[in-house]
Amino acid sequence: MLANKLKEEENISISMKVAGFISLICERISMTMIIIMLFIVWGQVFLRYINIGFPWAEEVCRYMMVWLGMIGATILVIEEGHIQISFLLDKFNYRIQLILKIIVHIITFWTIYHIVKYGINYAMSGSRMILASLPITRFWPNLAIPVGGMLILANLAILIWRDLKILLNRQTGFNGKEEK
């Protein structure tokens, strides 16, 4: 019994380590993009004072914001930091809360799956359109939707796996404490 419990905790911790690694990479990418955007905007503001400017600055920042939104959503999924209305959920016992969380994660997974599916088609449709001020196609900015969506799907799968493991473990409660 103890060996099974330790093996389950090991599986949970491995999946959470993967999620933590994904989150760490996304945080580093986000910080780098924010710093790059900061310098682009500062440079643009400074250069406008001397009547020069980057013709591409606004477009680059706009598309970087889309990428930041998708990467940020990935981080919030694993931290379970997205906005939620939990006053009703808090009224149930931990088992029901866990079951409802799993259902919400599955519905979210299904929704994000379709966003990724159609996002790939959307990105591919921009593969022949050149951006106005940059020498790249719309494929690269549009790729934020499927890439961010796939990262969200990976994190949701990890959360579903973790919550199912906790639910199937009859000895452990919602917050990891022993059931009374």
C-alpha positions as CSV (number, residue, x, y, z in Angstrom):
1,M,0.0,0.0,0.0
2,L,2.7,2.4,0.9
3,A,4.7,1.6,-2.2
4,N,1.6,2.3,-4.4
5,K,1.1,5.6,-2.6
6,L,4.8,6.6,-3.1
7,K,4.6,5.7,-6.7
8,E,1.4,7.8,-7.2
9,E,3.1,10.8,-5.5
10,E,6.2,10.2,-7.7
11,N,3.9,10.3,-10.8
12,I,2.2,13.4,-9.6
13,S,5.5,15.1,-8.8
14,I,7.0,14.2,-12.2
15,S,4.1,15.7,-14.1
16,M,4.2,18.8,-11.9
17,K,7.9,19.1,-12.5
18,V,7.2,19.0,-16.3
19,A,4.5,21.7,-15.7
20,G,6.9,23.7,-13.7
21,F,9.6,23.5,-16.4
22,I,7.0,24.6,-19.0
23,S,6.0,27.5,-16.8
24,L,9.7,28.5,-16.1
25,I,10.5,28.5,-19.9
26,C,7.3,30.6,-20.6
27,E,8.2,33.0,-17.8
28,R,11.7,33.5,-19.2
29,I,10.3,34.0,-22.7
30,S,7.7,36.5,-21.4
31,M,10.3,38.5,-19.4
32,T,12.6,38.6,-22.5
33,M,9.7,39.8,-24.7
34,I,8.6,42.5,-22.2
35,I,12.2,43.8,-22.0
36,I,12.5,43.9,-25.8
37,M,9.1,45.6,-26.1
38,L,10.2,48.1,-23.5
39,F,13.3,49.1,-25.4
40,I,11.4,49.3,-28.7
41,V,8.8,51.6,-27.2
42,W,11.4,53.7,-25.4
43,G,13.4,53.9,-28.6
44,Q,10.3,54.9,-30.6
45,V,9.4,57.6,-28.1
46,F,12.9,59.0,-28.0
47,L,13.3,59.0,-31.8
48,R,10.0,60.7,-32.3
49,Y,11.3,63.7,-30.4
50,I,14.0,64.1,-33.1
51,N,11.5,63.4,-35.9
52,I,12.8,59.9,-36.7
53,G,11.0,56.7,-35.9
54,F,10.9,53.0,-36.5
55,P,8.2,52.2,-39.0
56,W,7.9,48.7,-37.7
57,A,7.8,49.4,-33.9
58,E,4.0,49.5,-33.5
59,E,3.5,46.3,-35.5
60,V,6.2,44.4,-33.6
61,C,4.8,45.4,-30.2
62,R,1.3,44.5,-31.2
63,Y,2.3,41.0,-32.3
64,M,4.5,40.5,-29.3
65,M,1.5,41.4,-27.1
66,V,-0.4,38.6,-28.7
67,W,2.4,36.1,-28.0
68,L,2.7,37.5,-24.5
69,G,-1.0,36.9,-23.9
70,M,-0.9,33.3,-25.0
71,I,2.3,32.6,-23.1
72,G,0.9,34.3,-20.0
73,A,-2.2,32.2,-20.3
74,T,-0.1,29.1,-20.2
75,I,1.6,30.2,-17.0
76,L,-1.7,31.1,-15.4
77,V,-3.3,27.7,-16.3
78,I,-0.7,25.7,-14.3
79,E,-0.8,28.1,-11.4
80,E,-4.6,28.0,-11.6
81,G,-4.5,31.8,-11.6
82,H,-7.2,32.6,-14.1
83,I,-10.3,34.3,-12.8
84,Q,-12.9,32.0,-11.4
85,I,-16.1,32.3,-9.4
86,S,-15.5,29.9,-6.5
87,F,-18.1,31.0,-3.9
88,L,-20.4,28.2,-4.9
89,L,-17.6,25.7,-5.3
90,D,-16.5,26.4,-1.7
91,K,-19.8,25.2,-0.4
92,F,-19.1,21.6,-1.4
93,N,-16.9,19.0,0.2
94,Y,-13.4,18.4,-1.2
95,R,-14.5,15.4,-3.4
96,I,-17.2,17.3,-5.2
97,Q,-14.9,20.3,-5.6
98,L,-12.3,18.0,-7.2
99,I,-14.8,16.4,-9.5
100,L,-16.1,19.8,-10.6
101,K,-12.6,21.0,-11.1
102,I,-11.9,18.0,-13.4
103,I,-15.1,18.7,-15.3
104,V,-14.1,22.4,-15.8
105,H,-10.6,21.3,-16.9
106,I,-12.0,18.9,-19.4
107,I,-14.4,21.5,-20.9
108,T,-11.5,24.0,-21.1
109,F,-9.3,21.3,-22.7
110,W,-12.0,20.7,-25.3
111,T,-12.4,24.4,-26.0
112,I,-8.7,25.0,-26.3
113,Y,-8.3,22.0,-28.5
114,H,-10.7,23.6,-31.0
115,I,-8.9,26.9,-30.7
116,V,-5.6,25.1,-31.6
117,K,-7.2,23.2,-34.4
118,Y,-8.6,26.3,-36.0
119,G,-5.6,28.4,-35.0
120,I,-3.4,26.1,-37.1
121,N,-5.6,26.8,-40.1
122,Y,-5.6,30.5,-39.4
123,A,-1.8,30.6,-39.1
124,M,-1.5,28.7,-42.4
125,S,-3.8,31.1,-44.1
126,G,-1.4,33.9,-43.4
127,S,1.6,32.1,-44.8
128,R,1.3,34.0,-48.1
129,M,0.5,37.5,-46.7
130,I,3.5,39.7,-46.0
131,L,3.2,42.2,-43.1
132,A,3.0,45.9,-44.0
133,S,6.2,47.0,-42.2
134,L,8.1,43.8,-41.6
135,P,9.6,41.4,-44.1
136,I,7.8,38.3,-42.7
137,T,4.5,36.6,-43.4
138,R,1.5,36.7,-41.1
139,F,2.1,33.1,-40.3
140,W,4.6,33.9,-37.5
141,P,2.4,36.3,-35.6
142,N,-0.6,34.0,-36.1
143,L,1.3,31.1,-34.8
144,A,1.0,32.4,-31.3
145,I,-2.6,31.0,-31.1
146,P,-1.8,27.3,-31.8
147,V,1.6,27.4,-30.0
148,G,0.1,29.0,-26.9
149,G,-2.9,26.7,-27.1
150,M,-0.7,23.6,-27.3
151,L,1.1,24.7,-24.2
152,I,-2.2,25.4,-22.4
153,L,-3.3,21.9,-23.4
154,A,-0.2,20.3,-22.0
155,N,-0.7,22.1,-18.7
156,L,-4.4,21.2,-18.6
157,A,-3.6,17.6,-19.2
158,I,-1.2,17.7,-16.3
159,L,-3.8,19.3,-14.1
160,I,-6.4,16.7,-15.1
161,W,-3.9,13.9,-14.4
162,R,-3.0,15.4,-11.0
163,D,-6.6,15.9,-10.0
164,L,-7.6,12.4,-11.2
165,K,-4.8,10.9,-9.2
166,I,-5.9,12.7,-6.1
167,L,-9.5,11.8,-6.6
168,L,-8.7,8.1,-7.1
169,N,-6.6,8.1,-4.0
170,R,-9.3,7.5,-1.3
171,Q,-6.9,8.4,1.6
172,T,-6.0,11.9,0.4
173,G,-8.2,15.0,0.5
174,F,-8.5,17.9,-1.9
175,N,-5.6,19.8,-0.3
176,G,-3.4,16.8,0.1
177,K,-4.2,16.2,3.8
178,E,-5.5,13.0,5.2
179,E,-9.2,12.5,5.0
180,K,-11.0,12.3,8.4
